[in-house]
Amino acid sequence: MHALNVGVIVVYLVVVAWIGLRLSGRQRSAGEYFVGAGRMPWWTVCFSVVATETSVLTVISIPGGAYTDQGFGNVELAFGYIIGRTVVAIALIPLYKRGGFVSAYEYLRQRFGPYLQGVAAVTFVLTRLLAEGVRLFASAIPIELLLGEFGISLGYDVIIVALTLLTVVYTYLGGIKAVIWTDALQMGLYLLGALIAICVLTGHVGVAGWSDALRHGKFRLFDTDFGLAHILTSNFALPTAIIGGALFTMASHGSDQLIVQRILATRSIRDSQRAMIASGVFVAVQFAAFSLVGALLWAYNGGRSPAALGLSSADGLYPDFIVHGLPVVISGLLVAGILGAAMGSLSAALNSMANSTVADIVRGWSRRAVSDAAMLRLGRFTTLVWAVLMALFAMGFSTTTGNVYLTALAIAGYTYGALLGAFLLGRLVRRANQFDAIVAFAATVIVMAFVVRVVQIEVTVAGTVTEKGIAAQWLVPIGVAVTLVVGGVSSRFHPAPEPAPPPESVRAVA
């Protein structure tokens, strides 16, 4: 039994890497390596975006949350994501595509100058190194447990190194094309795994199980507690999910190179917009599928707590069912899907970090023109460098999953508001210059560090008063507000810039 499951996992990993390289072809230019020469089908880009933002923690924690007290709250979050991505598709994507950019931060150079582009790029790569290092370590925890059930005893460090090596092979050679195609395949596999689990669980619990889960609130979609403290601290309060979620996804999908790079790989503005908006729809479908797995697991286990089932947390419910509740080979395939989720987010991070390093930092700060061949070589080299650094960072973490998850959220909270705020400052405050933008960017990061680490709000839960931090979705609008206020005020202390002269063709006509 163990041998069959292990065989399925090994075959899957080899086949995914081979398919990614086969479909990507040979990379002859930096444009092909970083944005697929702008020729990728929109639907593969859509699936890649979804896979990029889906980590192992997403796959296992959403069923666990639905099992306990979240219900379908993650689907509620996805509604806000769809709104935010629609705004990005309309307001920002045409700006990037018409500019012929390979990086989102090239707009900041065009609008403000090279220094802000460099600040934004350095912020992005450092933030991504920290956040993805956290996610890589956190991914190793359930994978280690799952492989242990199959008789494979591997430490976290070994799993981290193995995942990194497997991922860097096709990322290094195939560039963004390999990343997008393998992401699409991996998303299909872990979503198929959720559908298989739903069918098997339905066979066990029947209509009565669905009815019991519904009656006990496991299908609850909207959190309608409108208390101010609850809204500010809960990720699932209705205003937080819809308004905060929309603003959060505007930052993560409109100003984060991790996502923007994939969107720039499409053939046209319309295809980019389709991929962006459809990714929100597919995230909602994905969240609904994993939430349904959690609701049916509750019925399957008779509503017993994770502790009563011998599990340390709700995150172990879905992996435990995969190993013990599914037939051999099928369970191996679903474990491979969880590995695929880890590899998908890792490959996306490596390629986007290499892209931003070369396009925004090396080329942006170079006094001489950098040839396309040199950019391609540098792109591959920096892919290896970031892979090594990320693996080392992940191996340096402690073994507490709760802490690393909160750390990942905090890292995003420091910078997302500043990044989105810089773009909006350029669009909304015409008199703002590069100095204003850099001052606003730095001030926002400082303020957000204080908000994330210090600010606590008292909340009453089951009659007990406790302190909670501000919900992650509100960190972006707070950061954006600080950036716009500081940048706007700073811009009033110097004369408005002279309007740009019209192009030669316009003057000639005049």
NORKA-V403132 format. One record per backbone hydrogen bond with DSSP energy under -1.0 kcal/mol. CO is the residue of the C=O (numbers start at 1). NH is the residue of the N-H. E is the energy in kcal/mol with one decimal. If there is no record, write none. Layout:
co->CO nh->NH e->E
co->CO nh->NH e->E
//
This chain:
co->1 nh->5 e->-2.0
co->2 nh->6 e->-2.7
co->3 nh->7 e->-2.4
co->4 nh->8 e->-2.2
co->5 nh->9 e->-2.1
co->6 nh->10 e->-2.5
co->7 nh->11 e->-2.6
co->8 nh->12 e->-2.4
co->9 nh->13 e->-2.3
co->10 nh->14 e->-2.2
co->11 nh->15 e->-2.8
co->12 nh->16 e->-2.7
co->13 nh->17 e->-1.8
co->14 nh->18 e->-2.3
co->15 nh->19 e->-3.0
co->16 nh->20 e->-2.5
co->17 nh->21 e->-2.0
co->18 nh->22 e->-2.6
co->19 nh->23 e->-2.8
co->20 nh->24 e->-1.4
co->21 nh->25 e->-1.4
co->29 nh->33 e->-2.1
co->30 nh->34 e->-2.5
co->31 nh->35 e->-2.0
co->31 nh->37 e->-2.3
co->32 nh->36 e->-1.2
co->33 nh->176 e->-2.7
co->35 nh->38 e->-2.2
co->36 nh->39 e->-1.4
co->41 nh->45 e->-1.7
co->42 nh->46 e->-2.4
co->43 nh->47 e->-2.1
co->44 nh->48 e->-2.3
co->45 nh->49 e->-2.4
co->46 nh->50 e->-1.9
co->47 nh->51 e->-2.6
co->48 nh->52 e->-2.6
co->49 nh->53 e->-1.7
co->55 nh->59 e->-1.7
co->56 nh->60 e->-2.0
co->57 nh->61 e->-2.7
co->58 nh->62 e->-1.7
co->60 nh->64 e->-1.1
co->61 nh->65 e->-2.7
co->62 nh->66 e->-2.4
co->63 nh->67 e->-1.9
co->64 nh->68 e->-1.4
co->65 nh->70 e->-2.8
co->70 nh->73 e->-1.9
co->72 nh->75 e->-1.1
co->72 nh->76 e->-1.3
co->73 nh->77 e->-1.8
co->74 nh->78 e->-1.7
co->75 nh->79 e->-1.2
co->76 nh->80 e->-1.0
co->77 nh->81 e->-1.7
co->78 nh->82 e->-2.3
co->79 nh->83 e->-1.6
co->80 nh->84 e->-2.4
co->81 nh->85 e->-2.6
co->82 nh->86 e->-1.8
co->83 nh->87 e->-1.9
co->84 nh->88 e->-2.1
co->85 nh->89 e->-2.5
co->86 nh->90 e->-1.8
co->87 nh->91 e->-3.1
co->88 nh->92 e->-2.0
co->88 nh->93 e->-2.1
co->92 nh->96 e->-1.9
co->93 nh->97 e->-2.7
co->94 nh->98 e->-2.4
co->95 nh->99 e->-1.1
co->96 nh->101 e->-1.8
co->97 nh->100 e->-1.2
co->103 nh->106 e->-1.3
co->104 nh->107 e->-1.3
co->105 nh->109 e->-1.3
co->106 nh->110 e->-2.2
co->107 nh->111 e->-2.6
co->108 nh->112 e->-2.9
co->108 nh->113 e->-1.6
co->113 nh->117 e->-1.4
co->114 nh->118 e->-2.4
co->115 nh->119 e->-2.5
co->116 nh->120 e->-2.9
co->117 nh->121 e->-2.4
co->118 nh->122 e->-2.8
co->119 nh->123 e->-2.4
co->120 nh->124 e->-2.4
co->121 nh->125 e->-2.7
co->122 nh->126 e->-2.3
co->123 nh->127 e->-2.5
co->124 nh->128 e->-3.1
co->125 nh->129 e->-2.3
co->126 nh->130 e->-2.3
co->127 nh->131 e->-3.0
co->128 nh->132 e->-2.8
co->129 nh->133 e->-1.7
co->130 nh->134 e->-2.0
co->131 nh->135 e->-2.3
co->132 nh->136 e->-2.7
co->133 nh->137 e->-2.1
co->134 nh->138 e->-2.7
co->135 nh->139 e->-2.2
co->136 nh->140 e->-1.2
co->139 nh->143 e->-1.4
co->140 nh->144 e->-2.2
co->141 nh->145 e->-1.6
co->142 nh->146 e->-2.7
co->143 nh->147 e->-2.8
co->144 nh->148 e->-1.8
co->145 nh->149 e->-1.5
co->147 nh->152 e->-2.8
co->148 nh->151 e->-1.5
co->155 nh->159 e->-2.0
co->156 nh->160 e->-2.7
co->157 nh->161 e->-2.5
co->158 nh->162 e->-2.7
co->159 nh->163 e->-2.8
co->160 nh->164 e->-2.3
co->161 nh->165 e->-2.7
co->162 nh->166 e->-2.5
co->163 nh->167 e->-2.1
co->164 nh->168 e->-2.6
co->165 nh->169 e->-1.3
co->167 nh->171 e->-1.8
co->168 nh->172 e->-2.6
co->169 nh->173 e->-1.8
co->170 nh->174 e->-2.2
co->171 nh->175 e->-1.3
co->174 nh->178 e->-1.0
co->175 nh->179 e->-1.9
co->176 nh->180 e->-2.9
co->177 nh->181 e->-2.5
co->178 nh->182 e->-2.4
co->179 nh->183 e->-2.4
co->180 nh->184 e->-2.2
co->181 nh->185 e->-2.0
co->182 nh->186 e->-2.7
co->183 nh->187 e->-2.7
co->184 nh->188 e->-1.9
co->185 nh->189 e->-1.8
co->186 nh->190 e->-2.3
co->187 nh->191 e->-2.0
co->188 nh->192 e->-2.1
co->189 nh->193 e->-2.3
co->190 nh->194 e->-1.5
co->191 nh->195 e->-1.9
co->192 nh->196 e->-2.5
co->193 nh->197 e->-2.4
co->194 nh->198 e->-2.2
co->195 nh->199 e->-2.2
co->196 nh->200 e->-2.6
co->197 nh->201 e->-2.7
co->198 nh->202 e->-2.5
co->199 nh->203 e->-1.9
co->200 nh->204 e->-1.2
co->201 nh->205 e->-2.8
co->202 nh->206 e->-2.5
co->205 nh->209 e->-1.6
co->206 nh->210 e->-1.4
co->207 nh->211 e->-2.4
co->208 nh->212 e->-2.5
co->209 nh->213 e->-2.3
co->210 nh->214 e->-2.3
co->211 nh->215 e->-2.4
co->212 nh->216 e->-1.7
co->213 nh->218 e->-2.6
co->214 nh->217 e->-1.5
co->217 nh->220 e->-1.3
co->220 nh->72 e->-3.0
co->223 nh->238 e->-2.1
co->227 nh->231 e->-2.6
co->228 nh->232 e->-2.3
co->229 nh->233 e->-1.3
co->230 nh->234 e->-2.6
co->232 nh->471 e->-3.1
co->237 nh->241 e->-2.9
co->238 nh->242 e->-2.5
co->239 nh->243 e->-1.7
co->239 nh->244 e->-1.5
co->240 nh->245 e->-1.3
co->242 nh->246 e->-1.6
co->243 nh->247 e->-2.1
co->244 nh->248 e->-2.7
co->245 nh->249 e->-2.3
co->246 nh->250 e->-1.5
co->247 nh->251 e->-1.4
co->248 nh->252 e->-2.5
co->249 nh->253 e->-2.4
co->251 nh->255 e->-1.7
co->256 nh->259 e->-1.5
co->256 nh->260 e->-2.3
co->257 nh->261 e->-2.1
co->259 nh->263 e->-1.6
co->260 nh->264 e->-2.1
co->262 nh->265 e->-1.3
co->263 nh->266 e->-1.4
co->265 nh->40 e->-2.8
co->268 nh->272 e->-2.3
co->269 nh->273 e->-2.6
co->270 nh->274 e->-2.4
co->271 nh->275 e->-2.6
co->272 nh->276 e->-2.3
co->273 nh->277 e->-2.5
co->274 nh->278 e->-2.8
co->275 nh->279 e->-1.6
co->276 nh->280 e->-1.1
co->277 nh->281 e->-1.4
co->278 nh->282 e->-2.7
co->279 nh->283 e->-2.1
co->280 nh->284 e->-1.9
co->281 nh->285 e->-2.1
co->282 nh->286 e->-2.9
co->283 nh->287 e->-3.0
co->284 nh->288 e->-2.3
co->285 nh->289 e->-2.3
co->286 nh->290 e->-2.4
co->287 nh->291 e->-2.4
co->288 nh->292 e->-2.3
co->289 nh->293 e->-1.9
co->290 nh->294 e->-1.8
co->291 nh->295 e->-2.3
co->292 nh->296 e->-2.5
co->293 nh->297 e->-2.2
co->294 nh->298 e->-1.7
co->295 nh->299 e->-1.5
co->296 nh->300 e->-2.7
co->297 nh->301 e->-2.4
co->298 nh->303 e->-2.7
co->299 nh->302 e->-1.1
co->301 nh->304 e->-1.3
co->305 nh->309 e->-1.1
co->306 nh->311 e->-2.9
co->307 nh->310 e->-1.6
co->313 nh->316 e->-1.4
co->314 nh->317 e->-1.7
co->316 nh->320 e->-2.1
co->317 nh->321 e->-2.0
co->318 nh->322 e->-2.5
co->319 nh->323 e->-2.1
co->320 nh->324 e->-2.5
co->321 nh->325 e->-2.9
co->327 nh->331 e->-2.3
co->328 nh->330 e->-1.6
co->329 nh->333 e->-2.4
co->330 nh->334 e->-2.1
co->331 nh->335 e->-2.1
co->332 nh->336 e->-2.0
co->333 nh->337 e->-1.6
co->334 nh->338 e->-1.7
co->335 nh->339 e->-2.2
co->336 nh->340 e->-2.3
co->337 nh->341 e->-1.8
co->338 nh->342 e->-1.6
co->339 nh->343 e->-2.4
co->340 nh->344 e->-2.6
co->341 nh->345 e->-1.8
co->342 nh->346 e->-1.7
co->343 nh->347 e->-2.8
co->344 nh->348 e->-1.9
co->345 nh->349 e->-1.7
co->346 nh->350 e->-2.4
co->347 nh->351 e->-2.2
co->348 nh->352 e->-2.1
co->349 nh->353 e->-2.4
co->350 nh->354 e->-2.1
co->351 nh->355 e->-2.3
co->352 nh->356 e->-2.6
co->353 nh->357 e->-2.2
co->354 nh->358 e->-2.2
co->355 nh->359 e->-3.1
co->356 nh->360 e->-1.8
co->356 nh->361 e->-1.2
co->357 nh->362 e->-2.8
co->358 nh->363 e->-2.9
co->361 nh->365 e->-1.5
co->371 nh->375 e->-2.1
co->372 nh->376 e->-2.2
co->373 nh->377 e->-2.2
co->374 nh->378 e->-2.7
co->375 nh->379 e->-2.5
co->376 nh->380 e->-2.0
co->377 nh->381 e->-2.4
co->378 nh->382 e->-3.0
co->379 nh->383 e->-1.5
co->380 nh->384 e->-1.6
co->381 nh->385 e->-2.1
co->382 nh->386 e->-2.8
co->383 nh->387 e->-1.8
co->384 nh->388 e->-2.3
co->385 nh->389 e->-2.4
co->386 nh->390 e->-2.7
co->387 nh->391 e->-2.2
co->388 nh->392 e->-2.4
co->389 nh->393 e->-2.5
co->390 nh->394 e->-2.6
co->391 nh->395 e->-2.3
co->394 nh->397 e->-1.4
co->400 nh->404 e->-1.7
co->401 nh->405 e->-2.1
co->402 nh->406 e->-2.1
co->403 nh->407 e->-2.3
co->404 nh->408 e->-2.0
co->405 nh->409 e->-1.8
co->406 nh->410 e->-2.4
co->407 nh->411 e->-2.4
co->408 nh->412 e->-1.7
co->409 nh->413 e->-2.0
co->410 nh->414 e->-1.6
co->412 nh->416 e->-2.6
co->415 nh->419 e->-2.5
co->416 nh->420 e->-2.6
co->417 nh->421 e->-2.4
co->418 nh->422 e->-1.9
co->419 nh->423 e->-1.5
co->420 nh->424 e->-2.4
co->421 nh->425 e->-2.6
co->422 nh->426 e->-1.8
co->423 nh->427 e->-1.5
co->424 nh->428 e->-2.9
co->425 nh->429 e->-2.1
co->429 nh->432 e->-1.3
co->433 nh->437 e->-2.2
co->434 nh->438 e->-2.5
co->435 nh->439 e->-2.5
co->436 nh->440 e->-2.5
co->437 nh->441 e->-2.5
co->438 nh->442 e->-2.6
co->439 nh->443 e->-2.5
co->440 nh->444 e->-2.2
co->441 nh->445 e->-2.0
co->442 nh->446 e->-2.0
co->443 nh->447 e->-2.6
co->444 nh->448 e->-3.0
co->445 nh->449 e->-1.9
co->446 nh->450 e->-1.7
co->447 nh->451 e->-2.4
co->448 nh->452 e->-2.9
co->449 nh->453 e->-2.1
co->450 nh->454 e->-2.5
co->450 nh->455 e->-1.2
co->457 nh->468 e->-2.5
co->459 nh->466 e->-3.2
co->461 nh->464 e->-2.0
co->464 nh->461 e->-3.2
co->466 nh->459 e->-3.6
co->468 nh->457 e->-3.0
co->471 nh->474 e->-1.5
co->472 nh->475 e->-1.1
co->474 nh->478 e->-1.7
co->475 nh->479 e->-2.4
co->476 nh->480 e->-2.9
co->477 nh->481 e->-2.3
co->478 nh->482 e->-2.2
co->479 nh->483 e->-2.3
co->480 nh->484 e->-2.7
co->481 nh->485 e->-2.4
co->482 nh->486 e->-2.8
co->483 nh->487 e->-2.7
co->484 nh->488 e->-2.4
co->485 nh->489 e->-2.7
co->486 nh->490 e->-2.6
co->487 nh->491 e->-1.8
co->489 nh->492 e->-1.3
co->490 nh->493 e->-1.6
co->503 nh->507 e->-2.0
co->504 nh->508 e->-2.5
co->505 nh->509 e->-1.7
co->506 nh->510 e->-2.2
//
